[in-house]
Amino acid sequence: MGIVLDFLKTEGKKTFKELGFGPVDALILSQLTYLNYDAAFTSFDGESQPLPLLAITPFAKSGLLFKDIRSTKECERLYFLFLKSRRYMGTQLSYFVNDIDQEAEKQFSAVVFGLSDGTDFVAFRGTDNTIVGWKEDFNMTFMYPIPAQTESVKYLNKVAVSSKRPLRVGGHSKGGNLAVYSSAKCDPKVKERIIEIFNLDGPGFRQEFFDNPDFIEIKNRVKKFIPCSSIVGMLMLNQGNYIVVDSNKNGFMQHDLFNWQVENGDFIYKETVRNSSILLDRTVSDWLSSLDDTKRKIFFDTLYSLIKQTNVKTLFEFNDQKRKNARIILHAAKAIDPQTRKFVINAFASFLLFAPKEYKNIKLLNIKKSKNQANKDKA
């Protein structure tokens, strides 16, 4: 039993012929999207010509590749183990893009990994540490499509024109959502070339997306993996066939891919998610159902406007002076018009009221399951 770093140590010696491409490979490539490639790709033209991963090693050794990213030490170890592995030898990067637009509330980043098995893995980055990136996530509750989803379709179509190889598409968190959305909405000829789609603990969609023929056409190629106490992956609606992975952490820390459990070249799987995940999912669903799109927009726009008063651009910046920023937010809240302030407070209160109700429902459901199991055992 181990984590993805242990996979690289043991299975990194095997080629894709010896061990076929699997979900842990998708996890590794999805995690690598979070590296700070901006410096490297301004020095090389990674769009017109693929860039060998080895070429960006100087940026890794200087620390630039890991600047301002989460799980810095783990990402550094991942990169160098990846680089030394026989499995990923010769991997090339291309079409890196990192587009953050404060006004459009868009955070979009992606890169293509050219693998030695003759395929390309189109990897979408999840929500980074930018405030606007998190705001765009919340926009999913009332906006369809969000800017990053629209951008992901353009990106996949563009990549496919250049690459004639079979495609896999994937990502973590919002990146997983973008992988599914772009695969569903891309050009028909591109869709035919997609082998698999990996959604690693990414949020779901509105029902209208699942009912659309575009999604129905690719749904059997979608593989959604969530940790046993998933929070992000249980948000919005899911198509119901997600696969549960064991984790060595609890709560939101399970969203971190470095905490997913691996053994014998694959994930360690669980039968179902924990009650805490079901509770949060139902509470959020109940709460969102109580608000129409207009009210959801007012709620999240108001919170975002308060955070913007701090002038911070990233979560790191916010945490550096969190007490000062908290005071700024509280002061700014006083300036909100009374009607909006009352609505936001009531919306918070209603969310808290839904949790006890769903907790009771889950408890009753578990009692019923236990009784049914006991009756089966007696029989």
BAKOLLO-55987 format. One record per residue (C-alpha): residue number from 0; residue in three letters; x, y, z. Coordinates in Angstrom, 2 decimals, padded with zeros to 5 digits, always signed. Layout:
<mifis>
{mifi NUM; "ala"; {X; Y; Z}},
...
</mifis>
This chain:
<mifis>
{mifi 0; "met"; {+000.00; +000.00; +000.00}},
{mifi 1; "gly"; {+001.34; +003.44; -000.92}},
{mifi 2; "ile"; {+000.71; +006.62; -002.89}},
{mifi 3; "val"; {+001.48; +007.78; -006.42}},
{mifi 4; "leu"; {+005.16; +008.35; -005.60}},
{mifi 5; "asp"; {+005.44; +004.68; -004.65}},
{mifi 6; "phe"; {+003.81; +003.74; -007.97}},
{mifi 7; "leu"; {+006.58; +005.56; -009.81}},
{mifi 8; "lys"; {+009.24; +003.75; -007.80}},
{mifi 9; "thr"; {+007.82; +000.29; -008.46}},
{mifi 10; "glu"; {+005.91; +000.52; -011.74}},
{mifi 11; "gly"; {+008.00; +003.27; -013.32}},
{mifi 12; "lys"; {+010.37; +000.57; -014.54}},
{mifi 13; "lys"; {+007.66; -000.93; -016.75}},
{mifi 14; "thr"; {+006.84; +000.27; -020.24}},
{mifi 15; "phe"; {+003.25; +000.72; -021.41}},
{mifi 16; "lys"; {+003.58; -002.62; -023.23}},
{mifi 17; "glu"; {+004.42; -004.33; -019.94}},
{mifi 18; "leu"; {+001.73; -002.49; -017.98}},
{mifi 19; "gly"; {-000.97; -000.77; -019.98}},
{mifi 20; "phe"; {-002.09; +002.81; -019.41}},
{mifi 21; "gly"; {-004.29; +002.98; -016.33}},
{mifi 22; "pro"; {-005.99; +005.39; -013.93}},
{mifi 23; "val"; {-002.82; +005.99; -011.88}},
{mifi 24; "asp"; {-001.10; +007.20; -015.06}},
{mifi 25; "ala"; {-004.00; +009.62; -015.54}},
{mifi 26; "leu"; {-003.53; +010.81; -011.95}},
{mifi 27; "ile"; {+000.19; +011.45; -012.50}},
{mifi 28; "leu"; {-000.33; +013.44; -015.69}},
{mifi 29; "ser"; {-003.22; +015.38; -014.17}},
{mifi 30; "gln"; {-001.08; +016.31; -011.17}},
{mifi 31; "leu"; {+001.74; +017.45; -013.45}},
{mifi 32; "thr"; {-000.56; +020.09; -014.96}},
{mifi 33; "tyr"; {-000.21; +022.11; -011.74}},
{mifi 34; "leu"; {+003.50; +022.77; -012.30}},
{mifi 35; "asn"; {+004.49; +026.32; -013.19}},
{mifi 36; "tyr"; {+005.31; +025.84; -016.88}},
{mifi 37; "asp"; {+004.92; +029.53; -017.72}},
{mifi 38; "ala"; {+008.64; +030.29; -017.44}},
{mifi 39; "ala"; {+009.64; +027.26; -019.51}},
{mifi 40; "phe"; {+007.19; +027.88; -022.32}},
{mifi 41; "thr"; {+008.18; +031.51; -022.70}},
{mifi 42; "ser"; {+011.71; +030.28; -023.36}},
{mifi 43; "phe"; {+010.64; +027.59; -025.84}},
{mifi 44; "asp"; {+007.94; +027.52; -028.48}},
{mifi 45; "gly"; {+005.94; +024.63; -027.07}},
{mifi 46; "glu"; {+003.03; +025.07; -029.44}},
{mifi 47; "ser"; {+004.61; +024.66; -032.85}},
{mifi 48; "gln"; {+007.10; +022.08; -031.58}},
{mifi 49; "pro"; {+006.73; +019.55; -028.73}},
{mifi 50; "leu"; {+009.06; +020.18; -025.83}},
{mifi 51; "pro"; {+010.88; +017.22; -024.22}},
{mifi 52; "leu"; {+010.21; +017.12; -020.50}},
{mifi 53; "leu"; {+013.97; +016.91; -020.00}},
{mifi 54; "ala"; {+014.32; +020.40; -021.52}},
{mifi 55; "ile"; {+012.56; +022.05; -018.58}},
{mifi 56; "thr"; {+014.78; +020.41; -015.94}},
{mifi 57; "pro"; {+016.77; +023.65; -015.39}},
{mifi 58; "phe"; {+013.52; +025.32; -014.31}},
{mifi 59; "ala"; {+012.88; +022.43; -011.92}},
{mifi 60; "lys"; {+016.35; +022.63; -010.39}},
{mifi 61; "ser"; {+016.03; +026.39; -009.91}},
{mifi 62; "gly"; {+012.67; +025.91; -008.19}},
{mifi 63; "leu"; {+010.71; +028.02; -010.71}},
{mifi 64; "leu"; {+008.71; +025.00; -011.84}},
{mifi 65; "phe"; {+007.31; +024.54; -008.34}},
{mifi 66; "lys"; {+006.82; +028.18; -007.36}},
{mifi 67; "asp"; {+003.45; +029.12; -005.80}},
{mifi 68; "ile"; {+001.84; +025.69; -006.16}},
{mifi 69; "arg"; {+000.25; +023.41; -003.59}},
{mifi 70; "ser"; {+002.10; +020.29; -002.32}},
{mifi 71; "thr"; {+005.41; +021.78; -003.46}},
{mifi 72; "lys"; {+007.69; +019.06; -002.07}},
{mifi 73; "glu"; {+005.51; +016.23; -003.36}},
{mifi 74; "cys"; {+005.30; +017.83; -006.82}},
{mifi 75; "glu"; {+009.08; +018.16; -006.94}},
{mifi 76; "arg"; {+009.54; +014.48; -006.05}},
{mifi 77; "leu"; {+006.86; +013.52; -008.58}},
{mifi 78; "tyr"; {+008.59; +015.43; -011.37}},
{mifi 79; "phe"; {+012.04; +013.90; -010.83}},
{mifi 80; "leu"; {+010.69; +010.36; -010.36}},
{mifi 81; "phe"; {+008.66; +010.82; -013.55}},
{mifi 82; "leu"; {+011.72; +012.10; -015.40}},
{mifi 83; "lys"; {+013.88; +009.13; -014.34}},
{mifi 84; "ser"; {+011.27; +006.46; -015.03}},
{mifi 85; "arg"; {+011.52; +004.10; -017.97}},
{mifi 86; "arg"; {+007.74; +004.23; -018.30}},
{mifi 87; "tyr"; {+007.58; +007.91; -019.21}},
{mifi 88; "met"; {+010.88; +008.12; -021.06}},
{mifi 89; "gly"; {+010.67; +010.50; -024.00}},
{mifi 90; "thr"; {+007.47; +012.22; -022.83}},
{mifi 91; "gln"; {+006.95; +015.51; -024.64}},
{mifi 92; "leu"; {+004.88; +018.56; -023.73}},
{mifi 93; "ser"; {+003.04; +020.85; -026.10}},
{mifi 94; "tyr"; {+000.22; +023.37; -026.34}},
{mifi 95; "phe"; {+000.63; +024.69; -022.82}},
{mifi 96; "val"; {-001.81; +027.50; -022.04}},
{mifi 97; "asn"; {-002.49; +029.39; -018.83}},
{mifi 98; "asp"; {-005.23; +031.97; -019.17}},
{mifi 99; "ile"; {-006.47; +033.87; -016.11}},
{mifi 100; "asp"; {-009.03; +036.59; -016.81}},
{mifi 101; "gln"; {-010.25; +038.50; -013.76}},
{mifi 102; "glu"; {-013.01; +040.32; -015.61}},
{mifi 103; "ala"; {-014.43; +037.22; -017.30}},
{mifi 104; "glu"; {-013.91; +035.23; -014.07}},
{mifi 105; "lys"; {-012.01; +032.58; -016.01}},
{mifi 106; "gln"; {-009.10; +030.36; -014.98}},
{mifi 107; "phe"; {-008.08; +027.96; -017.73}},
{mifi 108; "ser"; {-004.89; +025.96; -018.10}},
{mifi 109; "ala"; {-004.01; +022.84; -020.07}},
{mifi 110; "val"; {-001.10; +020.95; -021.59}},
{mifi 111; "val"; {-000.65; +017.93; -023.85}},
{mifi 112; "phe"; {+001.61; +015.02; -022.89}},
{mifi 113; "gly"; {+002.92; +013.00; -025.84}},
{mifi 114; "leu"; {+003.53; +009.49; -024.51}},
{mifi 115; "ser"; {+005.72; +006.64; -025.73}},
{mifi 116; "asp"; {+002.68; +004.39; -026.31}},
{mifi 117; "gly"; {+001.77; +006.51; -029.32}},
{mifi 118; "thr"; {-001.05; +008.45; -027.65}},
{mifi 119; "asp"; {-001.53; +012.01; -026.48}},
{mifi 120; "phe"; {-002.95; +012.79; -023.05}},
{mifi 121; "val"; {-004.81; +016.11; -023.09}},
{mifi 122; "ala"; {-004.64; +017.29; -019.48}},
{mifi 123; "phe"; {-006.73; +020.10; -018.02}},
{mifi 124; "arg"; {-005.53; +021.79; -014.84}},
{mifi 125; "gly"; {-007.95; +021.96; -011.94}},
{mifi 126; "thr"; {-008.64; +025.00; -009.84}},
{mifi 127; "asp"; {-005.33; +026.61; -008.92}},
{mifi 128; "asn"; {-004.65; +028.95; -006.00}},
{mifi 129; "thr"; {-006.19; +032.00; -007.71}},
{mifi 130; "ile"; {-009.28; +033.55; -006.15}},
{mifi 131; "val"; {-010.87; +033.94; -009.58}},
{mifi 132; "gly"; {-010.38; +030.21; -010.20}},
{mifi 133; "trp"; {-012.45; +029.35; -007.14}},
{mifi 134; "lys"; {-015.09; +031.91; -008.11}},
{mifi 135; "glu"; {-015.44; +030.25; -011.50}},
{mifi 136; "asp"; {-016.09; +026.94; -009.74}},
{mifi 137; "phe"; {-018.98; +028.49; -007.81}},
{mifi 138; "asn"; {-020.27; +030.00; -011.06}},
{mifi 139; "met"; {-021.05; +026.44; -012.19}},
{mifi 140; "thr"; {-024.04; +026.47; -009.85}},
{mifi 141; "phe"; {-025.83; +029.15; -011.89}},
{mifi 142; "met"; {-023.96; +029.46; -015.20}},
{mifi 143; "tyr"; {-023.82; +026.96; -018.06}},
{mifi 144; "pro"; {-021.36; +026.79; -019.64}},
{mifi 145; "ile"; {-018.71; +028.64; -017.65}},
{mifi 146; "pro"; {-015.90; +030.34; -019.65}},
{mifi 147; "ala"; {-013.36; +027.58; -018.92}},
{mifi 148; "gln"; {-015.74; +024.95; -020.30}},
{mifi 149; "thr"; {-016.18; +026.89; -023.53}},
{mifi 150; "glu"; {-012.40; +027.36; -023.75}},
{mifi 151; "ser"; {-011.76; +023.64; -023.17}},
{mifi 152; "val"; {-013.74; +022.70; -026.29}},
{mifi 153; "lys"; {-011.77; +025.13; -028.45}},
{mifi 154; "tyr"; {-008.54; +023.82; -026.97}},
{mifi 155; "leu"; {-009.30; +020.14; -027.58}},
{mifi 156; "asn"; {-010.35; +020.82; -031.18}},
{mifi 157; "lys"; {-007.19; +022.84; -031.79}},
{mifi 158; "val"; {-004.92; +020.17; -030.34}},
{mifi 159; "ala"; {-006.60; +017.45; -032.38}},
{mifi 160; "val"; {-005.89; +019.29; -035.64}},
{mifi 161; "ser"; {-002.15; +019.18; -034.92}},
{mifi 162; "ser"; {-002.02; +015.72; -033.35}},
{mifi 163; "lys"; {-003.07; +012.72; -035.39}},
{mifi 164; "arg"; {-002.59; +010.30; -032.49}},
{mifi 165; "pro"; {-005.29; +008.58; -030.42}},
{mifi 166; "leu"; {-006.34; +010.79; -027.51}},
{mifi 167; "arg"; {-006.97; +010.39; -023.83}},
{mifi 168; "val"; {-008.45; +013.35; -021.97}},
{mifi 169; "gly"; {-008.32; +013.95; -018.24}},
{mifi 170; "gly"; {-007.88; +016.23; -015.28}},
{mifi 171; "his"; {-008.27; +016.69; -011.55}},
{mifi 172; "ser"; {-010.93; +018.77; -009.79}},
{mifi 173; "lys"; {-012.32; +021.33; -012.25}},
{mifi 174; "gly"; {-009.89; +019.84; -014.79}},
{mifi 175; "gly"; {-011.85; +016.59; -014.64}},
{mifi 176; "asn"; {-015.06; +018.48; -015.31}},
{mifi 177; "leu"; {-013.42; +020.20; -018.30}},
{mifi 178; "ala"; {-012.17; +016.85; -019.61}},
{mifi 179; "val"; {-015.72; +015.48; -019.68}},
{mifi 180; "tyr"; {-017.27; +018.67; -021.06}},
{mifi 181; "ser"; {-014.73; +019.15; -023.87}},
{mifi 182; "ser"; {-014.95; +015.48; -024.89}},
{mifi 183; "ala"; {-018.73; +015.73; -025.12}},
{mifi 184; "lys"; {-018.80; +019.01; -027.03}},
{mifi 185; "cys"; {-015.79; +018.65; -029.37}},
{mifi 186; "asp"; {-016.02; +018.04; -033.11}},
{mifi 187; "pro"; {-017.41; +014.59; -034.06}},
{mifi 188; "lys"; {-014.16; +013.50; -035.76}},
{mifi 189; "val"; {-012.19; +014.44; -032.65}},
{mifi 190; "lys"; {-014.65; +012.55; -030.46}},
{mifi 191; "glu"; {-014.04; +009.38; -032.47}},
{mifi 192; "arg"; {-010.33; +009.48; -031.56}},
{mifi 193; "ile"; {-010.87; +009.69; -027.81}},
{mifi 194; "ile"; {-010.07; +006.40; -026.09}},
{mifi 195; "glu"; {-010.86; +007.30; -022.47}},
{mifi 196; "ile"; {-011.85; +010.29; -020.36}},
{mifi 197; "phe"; {-010.59; +010.54; -016.77}},
{mifi 198; "asn"; {-012.39; +012.73; -014.25}},
{mifi 199; "leu"; {-010.48; +012.72; -010.95}},
{mifi 200; "asp"; {-012.73; +014.11; -008.21}},
{mifi 201; "gly"; {-014.15; +016.80; -010.46}},
{mifi 202; "pro"; {-017.53; +018.43; -009.80}},
{mifi 203; "gly"; {-020.57; +017.24; -011.69}},
{mifi 204; "phe"; {-022.91; +019.07; -014.05}},
{mifi 205; "arg"; {-026.43; +020.34; -014.37}},
{mifi 206; "gln"; {-029.01; +017.76; -015.49}},
{mifi 207; "glu"; {-029.33; +019.34; -018.93}},
{mifi 208; "phe"; {-025.74; +018.30; -019.70}},
{mifi 209; "phe"; {-026.37; +014.63; -018.92}},
{mifi 210; "asp"; {-029.58; +014.63; -020.96}},
{mifi 211; "asn"; {-027.78; +015.98; -024.03}},
{mifi 212; "pro"; {-026.92; +013.50; -026.84}},
{mifi 213; "asp"; {-023.36; +014.90; -026.86}},
{mifi 214; "phe"; {-022.73; +013.45; -023.41}},
{mifi 215; "ile"; {-024.69; +010.25; -024.00}},
{mifi 216; "glu"; {-022.38; +009.52; -026.94}},
{mifi 217; "ile"; {-019.25; +009.50; -024.74}},
{mifi 218; "lys"; {-020.59; +008.47; -021.32}},
{mifi 219; "asn"; {-019.27; +004.89; -021.57}},
{mifi 220; "arg"; {-015.75; +006.25; -022.03}},
{mifi 221; "val"; {-015.93; +008.46; -018.93}},
{mifi 222; "lys"; {-014.21; +007.12; -015.82}},
{mifi 223; "lys"; {-014.86; +009.20; -012.73}},
{mifi 224; "phe"; {-012.81; +008.49; -009.61}},
{mifi 225; "ile"; {-013.53; +010.04; -006.23}},
{mifi 226; "pro"; {-011.99; +009.48; -002.77}},
{mifi 227; "cys"; {-014.12; +007.84; -000.08}},
{mifi 228; "ser"; {-014.87; +011.15; +001.67}},
{mifi 229; "ser"; {-015.20; +013.16; -001.53}},
{mifi 230; "ile"; {-016.39; +016.74; -001.26}},
{mifi 231; "val"; {-015.60; +018.37; -004.61}},
{mifi 232; "gly"; {-016.42; +015.31; -006.71}},
{mifi 233; "met"; {-019.87; +015.01; -005.14}},
{mifi 234; "leu"; {-020.86; +018.60; -005.91}},
{mifi 235; "met"; {-023.55; +019.21; -008.53}},
{mifi 236; "leu"; {-025.12; +016.18; -010.25}},
{mifi 237; "asn"; {-023.22; +013.03; -011.22}},
{mifi 238; "gln"; {-024.04; +010.36; -013.77}},
{mifi 239; "gly"; {-023.93; +007.86; -010.92}},
{mifi 240; "asn"; {-021.17; +005.46; -012.00}},
{mifi 241; "tyr"; {-018.22; +006.94; -010.12}},
{mifi 242; "ile"; {-015.48; +004.68; -008.74}},
{mifi 243; "val"; {-014.45; +005.14; -005.10}},
{mifi 244; "val"; {-010.74; +005.22; -004.15}},
{mifi 245; "asp"; {-009.25; +004.76; -000.69}},
{mifi 246; "ser"; {-007.29; +007.63; +000.87}},
{mifi 247; "asn"; {-004.86; +007.96; +003.78}},
{mifi 248; "lys"; {-006.41; +011.29; +004.87}},
{mifi 249; "asn"; {-009.80; +012.57; +005.97}},
{mifi 250; "gly"; {-012.16; +015.32; +004.82}},
{mifi 251; "phe"; {-011.03; +017.86; +002.24}},
{mifi 252; "met"; {-007.44; +016.54; +002.37}},
{mifi 253; "gln"; {-008.68; +013.58; +000.33}},
{mifi 254; "his"; {-009.06; +015.91; -002.65}},
{mifi 255; "asp"; {-005.24; +016.04; -002.82}},
{mifi 256; "leu"; {-004.14; +013.37; -005.32}},
{mifi 257; "phe"; {-001.01; +012.65; -003.28}},
{mifi 258; "asn"; {-003.29; +011.15; -000.61}},
{mifi 259; "trp"; {-004.94; +008.54; -002.85}},
{mifi 260; "gln"; {-003.94; +004.94; -002.06}},
{mifi 261; "val"; {-002.17; +002.80; -004.66}},
{mifi 262; "glu"; {-001.17; -000.88; -004.69}},
{mifi 263; "asn"; {+000.00; -003.34; -007.38}},
{mifi 264; "gly"; {-000.15; -000.75; -010.15}},
{mifi 265; "asp"; {-003.70; +000.43; -009.48}},
{mifi 266; "phe"; {-005.81; +002.32; -006.96}},
{mifi 267; "ile"; {-007.10; +000.66; -003.82}},
{mifi 268; "tyr"; {-010.86; +000.73; -004.23}},
{mifi 269; "lys"; {-013.74; +001.03; -001.76}},
{mifi 270; "glu"; {-017.34; -000.10; -002.23}},
{mifi 271; "thr"; {-018.92; +003.26; -001.47}},
{mifi 272; "val"; {-018.28; +006.75; -000.16}},
{mifi 273; "arg"; {-018.49; +007.54; +003.55}},
{mifi 274; "asn"; {-021.56; +009.02; +005.23}},
{mifi 275; "ser"; {-019.80; +012.39; +005.59}},
{mifi 276; "ser"; {-019.58; +012.66; +001.80}},
{mifi 277; "ile"; {-023.23; +011.68; +001.34}},
{mifi 278; "leu"; {-024.27; +014.19; +004.01}},
{mifi 279; "leu"; {-022.45; +017.09; +002.37}},
{mifi 280; "asp"; {-023.70; +016.13; -001.09}},
{mifi 281; "arg"; {-027.33; +016.03; +000.03}},
{mifi 282; "thr"; {-027.04; +019.18; +002.11}},
{mifi 283; "val"; {-025.54; +021.17; -000.77}},
{mifi 284; "ser"; {-028.08; +019.72; -003.23}},
{mifi 285; "asp"; {-030.99; +020.63; -000.95}},
{mifi 286; "trp"; {-029.60; +024.12; -000.42}},
{mifi 287; "leu"; {-028.97; +024.79; -004.11}},
{mifi 288; "ser"; {-032.44; +023.47; -004.97}},
{mifi 289; "ser"; {-033.89; +026.06; -002.60}},
{mifi 290; "leu"; {-032.26; +028.87; -004.63}},
{mifi 291; "asp"; {-032.91; +029.70; -008.26}},
{mifi 292; "asp"; {-030.05; +030.70; -010.58}},
{mifi 293; "thr"; {-030.55; +034.41; -009.89}},
{mifi 294; "lys"; {-030.30; +033.95; -006.12}},
{mifi 295; "arg"; {-027.26; +031.68; -006.45}},
{mifi 296; "lys"; {-025.56; +034.36; -008.55}},
{mifi 297; "ile"; {-026.34; +037.09; -006.02}},
{mifi 298; "phe"; {-025.00; +034.95; -003.17}},
{mifi 299; "phe"; {-021.66; +034.01; -004.77}},
{mifi 300; "asp"; {-021.15; +037.38; -006.48}},
{mifi 301; "thr"; {-021.62; +039.12; -003.13}},
{mifi 302; "leu"; {-019.06; +036.90; -001.39}},
{mifi 303; "tyr"; {-016.61; +037.38; -004.25}},
{mifi 304; "ser"; {-017.06; +041.16; -004.18}},
{mifi 305; "leu"; {-016.15; +041.16; -000.49}},
{mifi 306; "ile"; {-012.99; +039.12; -001.07}},
{mifi 307; "lys"; {-011.99; +041.41; -003.96}},
{mifi 308; "gln"; {-011.84; +044.30; -001.50}},
{mifi 309; "thr"; {-008.66; +042.73; -000.06}},
{mifi 310; "asn"; {-006.91; +043.08; -003.46}},
{mifi 311; "val"; {-005.42; +039.60; -003.11}},
{mifi 312; "lys"; {-005.17; +037.45; -006.23}},
{mifi 313; "thr"; {-004.34; +034.06; -004.69}},
{mifi 314; "leu"; {-005.20; +031.96; -001.64}},
{mifi 315; "phe"; {-001.54; +032.15; -000.62}},
{mifi 316; "glu"; {-001.74; +035.95; -000.53}},
{mifi 317; "phe"; {-004.97; +035.81; +001.46}},
{mifi 318; "asn"; {-003.50; +033.43; +004.06}},
{mifi 319; "asp"; {-000.33; +035.50; +004.43}},
{mifi 320; "gln"; {-002.40; +038.24; +006.08}},
{mifi 321; "lys"; {-005.65; +036.47; +006.88}},
{mifi 322; "arg"; {-006.49; +038.53; +009.97}},
{mifi 323; "lys"; {-006.03; +041.79; +008.10}},
{mifi 324; "asn"; {-008.03; +040.46; +005.14}},
{mifi 325; "ala"; {-010.80; +039.22; +007.44}},
{mifi 326; "arg"; {-011.12; +042.71; +008.92}},
{mifi 327; "ile"; {-011.33; +044.21; +005.43}},
{mifi 328; "ile"; {-014.10; +041.77; +004.48}},
{mifi 329; "leu"; {-016.10; +042.46; +007.64}},
{mifi 330; "his"; {-015.77; +046.21; +007.08}},
{mifi 331; "ala"; {-016.83; +045.86; +003.43}},
{mifi 332; "ala"; {-019.83; +043.75; +004.46}},
{mifi 333; "lys"; {-021.24; +046.73; +006.35}},
{mifi 334; "ala"; {-021.39; +048.68; +003.11}},
{mifi 335; "ile"; {-023.58; +046.10; +001.35}},
{mifi 336; "asp"; {-027.15; +047.25; +000.88}},
{mifi 337; "pro"; {-029.41; +045.92; +003.68}},
{mifi 338; "gln"; {-031.56; +043.76; +001.39}},
{mifi 339; "thr"; {-028.58; +041.89; -000.10}},
{mifi 340; "arg"; {-026.92; +041.51; +003.30}},
{mifi 341; "lys"; {-030.11; +040.02; +004.75}},
{mifi 342; "phe"; {-030.40; +037.60; +001.83}},
{mifi 343; "val"; {-026.80; +036.36; +002.20}},
{mifi 344; "ile"; {-027.20; +035.85; +005.96}},
{mifi 345; "asn"; {-030.47; +033.96; +005.45}},
{mifi 346; "ala"; {-028.89; +031.82; +002.71}},
{mifi 347; "phe"; {-026.06; +030.85; +005.07}},
{mifi 348; "ala"; {-028.60; +030.03; +007.78}},
{mifi 349; "ser"; {-030.71; +027.86; +005.46}},
{mifi 350; "phe"; {-027.62; +025.86; +004.48}},
{mifi 351; "leu"; {-026.91; +025.10; +008.14}},
{mifi 352; "leu"; {-030.52; +024.00; +008.67}},
{mifi 353; "phe"; {-030.42; +021.43; +005.86}},
{mifi 354; "ala"; {-027.50; +019.48; +007.41}},
{mifi 355; "pro"; {-029.32; +018.11; +010.53}},
{mifi 356; "lys"; {-032.27; +016.99; +008.40}},
{mifi 357; "glu"; {-030.07; +015.03; +006.00}},
{mifi 358; "tyr"; {-028.01; +013.61; +008.87}},
{mifi 359; "lys"; {-031.22; +012.15; +010.32}},
{mifi 360; "asn"; {-032.21; +010.71; +006.92}},
{mifi 361; "ile"; {-028.82; +009.04; +006.47}},
{mifi 362; "lys"; {-028.91; +007.62; +009.99}},
{mifi 363; "leu"; {-032.34; +006.09; +009.36}},
{mifi 364; "leu"; {-031.13; +004.68; +006.04}},
{mifi 365; "asn"; {-028.12; +003.04; +007.73}},
{mifi 366; "ile"; {-030.38; +001.48; +010.39}},
{mifi 367; "lys"; {-032.58; +000.06; +007.63}},
{mifi 368; "lys"; {-029.52; -001.34; +005.79}},
{mifi 369; "ser"; {-028.23; -002.94; +009.00}},
{mifi 370; "lys"; {-031.60; -004.62; +009.62}},
{mifi 371; "asn"; {-031.74; -005.92; +006.04}},
{mifi 372; "gln"; {-028.21; -007.30; +006.35}},
{mifi 373; "ala"; {-029.07; -008.96; +009.67}},
{mifi 374; "asn"; {-032.11; -010.61; +008.08}},
{mifi 375; "lys"; {-029.96; -011.87; +005.19}},
{mifi 376; "asp"; {-027.41; -013.31; +007.63}},
{mifi 377; "lys"; {-030.18; -015.15; +009.52}},
{mifi 378; "ala"; {-031.54; -016.57; +006.28}},
</mifis>
